[in-house]
Amino acid sequence: MSELEDKSNKNNLTRFSITMPQDLLDEFDALIEREERPNRSDALRGLVRSYITQSRWQSNNNINNIVCGTVTLIYDHHVPDLLRSLTAVQHDCGNIILCSSHVHISHETCLECIIMRGPASEIKNFINKLKTIRGIKNIEAAVTSEI
């Protein structure tokens, strides 16, 4: 491995090689082009940062680290007790909720986005409580921490 000096960031960069199937590389290159990334290295650095960030916040070694993120819910508001349960969970975890936004997708379906900040353990607990609510069709969490 050779090290290259990055003059703009004063960081040492390490060059390494990766072996992967050609069809996977072709799809990766097409994605890089669509996203107008400068090169493969830039795209891989982003993927590695994302992988490390996800691993860090989910690790039991980092349960007290402060993280932030969003939880997006899709649910049927006609399901009995769903709104009451959702409100109760949000009130129980109010110390980590910064704000939420509610949008009506159709007559039956709502989308709610909740922005959070707090200890990783409390964020995990909140997400797990949401997963137990009957009537929620989909939950997507995007949580991050500094890297």
mmCIF file of the C-alpha atoms, coordinates in Angstrom:
data_MODEL
# 
_entry.id   MODEL 
# 
loop_
_atom_site.group_PDB 
_atom_site.id 
_atom_site.type_symbol 
_atom_site.label_atom_id 
_atom_site.label_alt_id 
_atom_site.label_comp_id 
_atom_site.label_asym_id 
_atom_site.label_entity_id 
_atom_site.label_seq_id 
_atom_site.pdbx_PDB_ins_code 
_atom_site.Cartn_x 
_atom_site.Cartn_y 
_atom_site.Cartn_z 
_atom_site.occupancy 
_atom_site.B_iso_or_equiv 
_atom_site.pdbx_formal_charge 
_atom_site.auth_seq_id 
_atom_site.auth_comp_id 
_atom_site.auth_asym_id 
_atom_site.auth_atom_id 
_atom_site.pdbx_PDB_model_num 
ATOM 1   C CA . MET A 1 1   ? 0.000   0.000  0.000   1.00 0.00 ? 1   MET A CA 1 
ATOM 2   C CA . SER A 1 2   ? 1.211   3.483  -0.759  1.00 0.00 ? 2   SER A CA 1 
ATOM 3   C CA . GLU A 1 3   ? 0.256   6.624  1.154   1.00 0.00 ? 3   GLU A CA 1 
ATOM 4   C CA . LEU A 1 4   ? -0.570  9.865  -0.647  1.00 0.00 ? 4   LEU A CA 1 
ATOM 5   C CA . GLU A 1 5   ? -0.571  13.290 0.982   1.00 0.00 ? 5   GLU A CA 1 
ATOM 6   C CA . ASP A 1 6   ? -3.829  15.181 0.536   1.00 0.00 ? 6   ASP A CA 1 
ATOM 7   C CA . LYS A 1 7   ? -2.634  18.815 0.555   1.00 0.00 ? 7   LYS A CA 1 
ATOM 8   C CA . SER A 1 8   ? -6.120  20.330 0.951   1.00 0.00 ? 8   SER A CA 1 
ATOM 9   C CA . ASN A 1 9   ? -7.141  18.307 4.027   1.00 0.00 ? 9   ASN A CA 1 
ATOM 10  C CA . LYS A 1 10  ? -3.716  17.555 5.490   1.00 0.00 ? 10  LYS A CA 1 
ATOM 11  C CA . ASN A 1 11  ? -4.824  13.894 5.792   1.00 0.00 ? 11  ASN A CA 1 
ATOM 12  C CA . ASN A 1 12  ? -2.898  10.828 4.790   1.00 0.00 ? 12  ASN A CA 1 
ATOM 13  C CA . LEU A 1 13  ? -4.735  8.805  2.196   1.00 0.00 ? 13  LEU A CA 1 
ATOM 14  C CA . THR A 1 14  ? -4.187  5.083  1.723   1.00 0.00 ? 14  THR A CA 1 
ATOM 15  C CA . ARG A 1 15  ? -4.645  3.410  -1.630  1.00 0.00 ? 15  ARG A CA 1 
ATOM 16  C CA . PHE A 1 16  ? -6.071  -0.113 -1.627  1.00 0.00 ? 16  PHE A CA 1 
ATOM 17  C CA . SER A 1 17  ? -7.684  -2.402 -4.167  1.00 0.00 ? 17  SER A CA 1 
ATOM 18  C CA . ILE A 1 18  ? -11.075 -4.086 -4.185  1.00 0.00 ? 18  ILE A CA 1 
ATOM 19  C CA . THR A 1 19  ? -12.161 -7.167 -6.078  1.00 0.00 ? 19  THR A CA 1 
ATOM 20  C CA . MET A 1 20  ? -15.809 -7.461 -7.116  1.00 0.00 ? 20  MET A CA 1 
ATOM 21  C CA . PRO A 1 21  ? -17.906 -8.944 -9.923  1.00 0.00 ? 21  PRO A CA 1 
ATOM 22  C CA . GLN A 1 22  ? -17.863 -6.880 -13.116 1.00 0.00 ? 22  GLN A CA 1 
ATOM 23  C CA . ASP A 1 23  ? -21.657 -6.462 -13.203 1.00 0.00 ? 23  ASP A CA 1 
ATOM 24  C CA . LEU A 1 24  ? -21.612 -5.016 -9.673  1.00 0.00 ? 24  LEU A CA 1 
ATOM 25  C CA . LEU A 1 25  ? -18.830 -2.599 -10.626 1.00 0.00 ? 25  LEU A CA 1 
ATOM 26  C CA . ASP A 1 26  ? -20.718 -1.581 -13.788 1.00 0.00 ? 26  ASP A CA 1 
ATOM 27  C CA . GLU A 1 27  ? -23.838 -0.798 -11.747 1.00 0.00 ? 27  GLU A CA 1 
ATOM 28  C CA . PHE A 1 28  ? -21.746 1.109  -9.179  1.00 0.00 ? 28  PHE A CA 1 
ATOM 29  C CA . ASP A 1 29  ? -20.075 3.162  -11.930 1.00 0.00 ? 29  ASP A CA 1 
ATOM 30  C CA . ALA A 1 30  ? -23.464 3.963  -13.477 1.00 0.00 ? 30  ALA A CA 1 
ATOM 31  C CA . LEU A 1 31  ? -24.727 5.145  -10.086 1.00 0.00 ? 31  LEU A CA 1 
ATOM 32  C CA . ILE A 1 32  ? -21.626 7.300  -9.600  1.00 0.00 ? 32  ILE A CA 1 
ATOM 33  C CA . GLU A 1 33  ? -22.246 8.902  -12.978 1.00 0.00 ? 33  GLU A CA 1 
ATOM 34  C CA . ARG A 1 34  ? -25.967 9.506  -12.262 1.00 0.00 ? 34  ARG A CA 1 
ATOM 35  C CA . GLU A 1 35  ? -25.129 11.105 -8.917  1.00 0.00 ? 35  GLU A CA 1 
ATOM 36  C CA . GLU A 1 36  ? -22.363 13.146 -10.562 1.00 0.00 ? 36  GLU A CA 1 
ATOM 37  C CA . ARG A 1 37  ? -19.787 11.962 -8.031  1.00 0.00 ? 37  ARG A CA 1 
ATOM 38  C CA . PRO A 1 38  ? -16.224 12.980 -8.904  1.00 0.00 ? 38  PRO A CA 1 
ATOM 39  C CA . ASN A 1 39  ? -14.898 9.396  -8.832  1.00 0.00 ? 39  ASN A CA 1 
ATOM 40  C CA . ARG A 1 40  ? -15.125 5.924  -7.279  1.00 0.00 ? 40  ARG A CA 1 
ATOM 41  C CA . SER A 1 41  ? -12.975 6.911  -4.312  1.00 0.00 ? 41  SER A CA 1 
ATOM 42  C CA . ASP A 1 42  ? -15.365 9.690  -3.330  1.00 0.00 ? 42  ASP A CA 1 
ATOM 43  C CA . ALA A 1 43  ? -18.340 7.325  -3.582  1.00 0.00 ? 43  ALA A CA 1 
ATOM 44  C CA . LEU A 1 44  ? -16.599 4.603  -1.564  1.00 0.00 ? 44  LEU A CA 1 
ATOM 45  C CA . ARG A 1 45  ? -15.576 7.077  1.160   1.00 0.00 ? 45  ARG A CA 1 
ATOM 46  C CA . GLY A 1 46  ? -19.238 8.072  1.485   1.00 0.00 ? 46  GLY A CA 1 
ATOM 47  C CA . LEU A 1 47  ? -20.333 4.440  1.726   1.00 0.00 ? 47  LEU A CA 1 
ATOM 48  C CA . VAL A 1 48  ? -17.680 3.624  4.334   1.00 0.00 ? 48  VAL A CA 1 
ATOM 49  C CA . ARG A 1 49  ? -18.628 6.681  6.434   1.00 0.00 ? 49  ARG A CA 1 
ATOM 50  C CA . SER A 1 50  ? -22.281 5.654  6.277   1.00 0.00 ? 50  SER A CA 1 
ATOM 51  C CA . TYR A 1 51  ? -21.448 2.070  7.251   1.00 0.00 ? 51  TYR A CA 1 
ATOM 52  C CA . ILE A 1 52  ? -19.316 3.191  10.205  1.00 0.00 ? 52  ILE A CA 1 
ATOM 53  C CA . THR A 1 53  ? -21.908 5.728  11.358  1.00 0.00 ? 53  THR A CA 1 
ATOM 54  C CA . GLN A 1 54  ? -24.694 3.131  11.329  1.00 0.00 ? 54  GLN A CA 1 
ATOM 55  C CA . SER A 1 55  ? -22.514 0.644  13.160  1.00 0.00 ? 55  SER A CA 1 
ATOM 56  C CA . ARG A 1 56  ? -21.517 3.205  15.793  1.00 0.00 ? 56  ARG A CA 1 
ATOM 57  C CA . TRP A 1 57  ? -24.988 4.349  16.739  1.00 0.00 ? 57  TRP A CA 1 
ATOM 58  C CA . GLN A 1 58  ? -26.347 0.804  16.849  1.00 0.00 ? 58  GLN A CA 1 
ATOM 59  C CA . SER A 1 59  ? -23.443 -0.552 18.912  1.00 0.00 ? 59  SER A CA 1 
ATOM 60  C CA . ASN A 1 60  ? -24.141 -1.268 22.555  1.00 0.00 ? 60  ASN A CA 1 
ATOM 61  C CA . ASN A 1 61  ? -20.737 0.279  23.326  1.00 0.00 ? 61  ASN A CA 1 
ATOM 62  C CA . ASN A 1 62  ? -22.076 3.686  22.304  1.00 0.00 ? 62  ASN A CA 1 
ATOM 63  C CA . ILE A 1 63  ? -25.514 3.769  23.922  1.00 0.00 ? 63  ILE A CA 1 
ATOM 64  C CA . ASN A 1 64  ? -24.867 7.137  25.566  1.00 0.00 ? 64  ASN A CA 1 
ATOM 65  C CA . ASN A 1 65  ? -23.544 8.827  22.420  1.00 0.00 ? 65  ASN A CA 1 
ATOM 66  C CA . ILE A 1 66  ? -25.746 11.636 21.163  1.00 0.00 ? 66  ILE A CA 1 
ATOM 67  C CA . VAL A 1 67  ? -27.202 10.869 17.747  1.00 0.00 ? 67  VAL A CA 1 
ATOM 68  C CA . CYS A 1 68  ? -29.786 12.545 15.565  1.00 0.00 ? 68  CYS A CA 1 
ATOM 69  C CA . GLY A 1 69  ? -32.092 11.430 12.825  1.00 0.00 ? 69  GLY A CA 1 
ATOM 70  C CA . THR A 1 70  ? -35.565 10.954 11.524  1.00 0.00 ? 70  THR A CA 1 
ATOM 71  C CA . VAL A 1 71  ? -38.227 8.295  11.711  1.00 0.00 ? 71  VAL A CA 1 
ATOM 72  C CA . THR A 1 72  ? -40.744 8.233  8.875   1.00 0.00 ? 72  THR A CA 1 
ATOM 73  C CA . LEU A 1 73  ? -44.008 6.397  9.451   1.00 0.00 ? 73  LEU A CA 1 
ATOM 74  C CA . ILE A 1 74  ? -46.758 5.374  7.060   1.00 0.00 ? 74  ILE A CA 1 
ATOM 75  C CA . TYR A 1 75  ? -49.961 4.375  8.808   1.00 0.00 ? 75  TYR A CA 1 
ATOM 76  C CA . ASP A 1 76  ? -53.712 3.927  8.471   1.00 0.00 ? 76  ASP A CA 1 
ATOM 77  C CA . HIS A 1 77  ? -55.272 6.477  10.791  1.00 0.00 ? 77  HIS A CA 1 
ATOM 78  C CA . HIS A 1 78  ? -58.548 4.517  10.829  1.00 0.00 ? 78  HIS A CA 1 
ATOM 79  C CA . VAL A 1 79  ? -56.989 1.688  12.872  1.00 0.00 ? 79  VAL A CA 1 
ATOM 80  C CA . PRO A 1 80  ? -58.542 1.832  16.354  1.00 0.00 ? 80  PRO A CA 1 
ATOM 81  C CA . ASP A 1 81  ? -56.269 3.313  19.052  1.00 0.00 ? 81  ASP A CA 1 
ATOM 82  C CA . LEU A 1 82  ? -53.402 3.947  16.616  1.00 0.00 ? 82  LEU A CA 1 
ATOM 83  C CA . LEU A 1 83  ? -53.408 7.719  17.059  1.00 0.00 ? 83  LEU A CA 1 
ATOM 84  C CA . ARG A 1 84  ? -53.739 7.408  20.830  1.00 0.00 ? 84  ARG A CA 1 
ATOM 85  C CA . SER A 1 85  ? -50.831 4.928  20.959  1.00 0.00 ? 85  SER A CA 1 
ATOM 86  C CA . LEU A 1 86  ? -48.681 7.034  18.655  1.00 0.00 ? 86  LEU A CA 1 
ATOM 87  C CA . THR A 1 87  ? -49.308 10.151 20.721  1.00 0.00 ? 87  THR A CA 1 
ATOM 88  C CA . ALA A 1 88  ? -48.580 8.306  23.983  1.00 0.00 ? 88  ALA A CA 1 
ATOM 89  C CA . VAL A 1 89  ? -45.231 6.970  22.698  1.00 0.00 ? 89  VAL A CA 1 
ATOM 90  C CA . GLN A 1 90  ? -44.238 10.422 21.466  1.00 0.00 ? 90  GLN A CA 1 
ATOM 91  C CA . HIS A 1 91  ? -45.147 11.996 24.810  1.00 0.00 ? 91  HIS A CA 1 
ATOM 92  C CA . ASP A 1 92  ? -43.204 9.287  26.677  1.00 0.00 ? 92  ASP A CA 1 
ATOM 93  C CA . CYS A 1 93  ? -40.142 10.066 24.549  1.00 0.00 ? 93  CYS A CA 1 
ATOM 94  C CA . GLY A 1 94  ? -40.680 13.816 24.260  1.00 0.00 ? 94  GLY A CA 1 
ATOM 95  C CA . ASN A 1 95  ? -37.179 14.634 25.511  1.00 0.00 ? 95  ASN A CA 1 
ATOM 96  C CA . ILE A 1 96  ? -35.640 13.315 22.261  1.00 0.00 ? 96  ILE A CA 1 
ATOM 97  C CA . ILE A 1 97  ? -38.243 14.603 19.780  1.00 0.00 ? 97  ILE A CA 1 
ATOM 98  C CA . LEU A 1 98  ? -37.384 17.946 18.216  1.00 0.00 ? 98  LEU A CA 1 
ATOM 99  C CA . CYS A 1 99  ? -40.417 18.167 15.922  1.00 0.00 ? 99  CYS A CA 1 
ATOM 100 C CA . SER A 1 100 ? -42.746 16.159 13.744  1.00 0.00 ? 100 SER A CA 1 
ATOM 101 C CA . SER A 1 101 ? -44.633 16.709 10.534  1.00 0.00 ? 101 SER A CA 1 
ATOM 102 C CA . HIS A 1 102 ? -47.868 14.993 9.531   1.00 0.00 ? 102 HIS A CA 1 
ATOM 103 C CA . VAL A 1 103 ? -49.125 14.712 5.943   1.00 0.00 ? 103 VAL A CA 1 
ATOM 104 C CA . HIS A 1 104 ? -52.291 13.098 4.578   1.00 0.00 ? 104 HIS A CA 1 
ATOM 105 C CA . ILE A 1 105 ? -51.354 10.807 1.680   1.00 0.00 ? 105 ILE A CA 1 
ATOM 106 C CA . SER A 1 106 ? -54.893 9.598  1.024   1.00 0.00 ? 106 SER A CA 1 
ATOM 107 C CA . HIS A 1 107 ? -58.196 9.362  2.886   1.00 0.00 ? 107 HIS A CA 1 
ATOM 108 C CA . GLU A 1 108 ? -56.859 6.432  4.936   1.00 0.00 ? 108 GLU A CA 1 
ATOM 109 C CA . THR A 1 109 ? -53.092 6.834  4.877   1.00 0.00 ? 109 THR A CA 1 
ATOM 110 C CA . CYS A 1 110 ? -50.879 9.311  6.704   1.00 0.00 ? 110 CYS A CA 1 
ATOM 111 C CA . LEU A 1 111 ? -47.156 9.960  6.603   1.00 0.00 ? 111 LEU A CA 1 
ATOM 112 C CA . GLU A 1 112 ? -45.438 11.311 9.687   1.00 0.00 ? 112 GLU A CA 1 
ATOM 113 C CA . CYS A 1 113 ? -41.807 12.350 9.946   1.00 0.00 ? 113 CYS A CA 1 
ATOM 114 C CA . ILE A 1 114 ? -40.306 12.728 13.422  1.00 0.00 ? 114 ILE A CA 1 
ATOM 115 C CA . ILE A 1 115 ? -36.960 14.473 13.929  1.00 0.00 ? 115 ILE A CA 1 
ATOM 116 C CA . MET A 1 116 ? -35.011 13.303 16.974  1.00 0.00 ? 116 MET A CA 1 
ATOM 117 C CA . ARG A 1 117 ? -31.829 14.025 18.897  1.00 0.00 ? 117 ARG A CA 1 
ATOM 118 C CA . GLY A 1 118 ? -30.583 12.247 22.018  1.00 0.00 ? 118 GLY A CA 1 
ATOM 119 C CA . PRO A 1 119 ? -28.687 9.297  23.446  1.00 0.00 ? 119 PRO A CA 1 
ATOM 120 C CA . ALA A 1 120 ? -28.544 6.311  21.074  1.00 0.00 ? 120 ALA A CA 1 
ATOM 121 C CA . SER A 1 121 ? -30.216 4.090  23.672  1.00 0.00 ? 121 SER A CA 1 
ATOM 122 C CA . GLU A 1 122 ? -33.247 6.392  23.878  1.00 0.00 ? 122 GLU A CA 1 
ATOM 123 C CA . ILE A 1 123 ? -33.499 6.674  20.087  1.00 0.00 ? 123 ILE A CA 1 
ATOM 124 C CA . LYS A 1 124 ? -33.431 2.859  19.801  1.00 0.00 ? 124 LYS A CA 1 
ATOM 125 C CA . ASN A 1 125 ? -36.057 2.564  22.523  1.00 0.00 ? 125 ASN A CA 1 
ATOM 126 C CA . PHE A 1 126 ? -38.332 5.077  20.774  1.00 0.00 ? 126 PHE A CA 1 
ATOM 127 C CA . ILE A 1 127 ? -38.029 3.296  17.410  1.00 0.00 ? 127 ILE A CA 1 
ATOM 128 C CA . ASN A 1 128 ? -38.734 -0.069 19.047  1.00 0.00 ? 128 ASN A CA 1 
ATOM 129 C CA . LYS A 1 129 ? -41.837 1.316  20.789  1.00 0.00 ? 129 LYS A CA 1 
ATOM 130 C CA . LEU A 1 130 ? -43.119 2.645  17.456  1.00 0.00 ? 130 LEU A CA 1 
ATOM 131 C CA . LYS A 1 131 ? -42.685 -0.807 15.883  1.00 0.00 ? 131 LYS A CA 1 
ATOM 132 C CA . THR A 1 132 ? -45.188 -2.277 18.358  1.00 0.00 ? 132 THR A CA 1 
ATOM 133 C CA . ILE A 1 133 ? -48.049 0.025  17.355  1.00 0.00 ? 133 ILE A CA 1 
ATOM 134 C CA . ARG A 1 134 ? -50.760 -1.789 15.422  1.00 0.00 ? 134 ARG A CA 1 
ATOM 135 C CA . GLY A 1 135 ? -51.666 -0.078 12.132  1.00 0.00 ? 135 GLY A CA 1 
ATOM 136 C CA . ILE A 1 136 ? -48.244 1.305  11.231  1.00 0.00 ? 136 ILE A CA 1 
ATOM 137 C CA . LYS A 1 137 ? -47.558 0.000  7.738   1.00 0.00 ? 137 LYS A CA 1 
ATOM 138 C CA . ASN A 1 138 ? -43.931 1.070  7.425   1.00 0.00 ? 138 ASN A CA 1 
ATOM 139 C CA . ILE A 1 139 ? -41.201 2.584  9.593   1.00 0.00 ? 139 ILE A CA 1 
ATOM 140 C CA . GLU A 1 140 ? -37.956 3.912  8.168   1.00 0.00 ? 140 GLU A CA 1 
ATOM 141 C CA . ALA A 1 141 ? -35.301 5.305  10.502  1.00 0.00 ? 141 ALA A CA 1 
ATOM 142 C CA . ALA A 1 142 ? -32.292 7.311  9.366   1.00 0.00 ? 142 ALA A CA 1 
ATOM 143 C CA . VAL A 1 143 ? -30.008 7.917  12.327  1.00 0.00 ? 143 VAL A CA 1 
ATOM 144 C CA . THR A 1 144 ? -26.517 9.329  12.264  1.00 0.00 ? 144 THR A CA 1 
ATOM 145 C CA . SER A 1 145 ? -23.720 10.495 14.501  1.00 0.00 ? 145 SER A CA 1 
ATOM 146 C CA . GLU A 1 146 ? -20.508 12.331 13.905  1.00 0.00 ? 146 GLU A CA 1 
ATOM 147 C CA . ILE A 1 147 ? -17.698 10.380 12.332  1.00 0.00 ? 147 ILE A CA 1 
# 
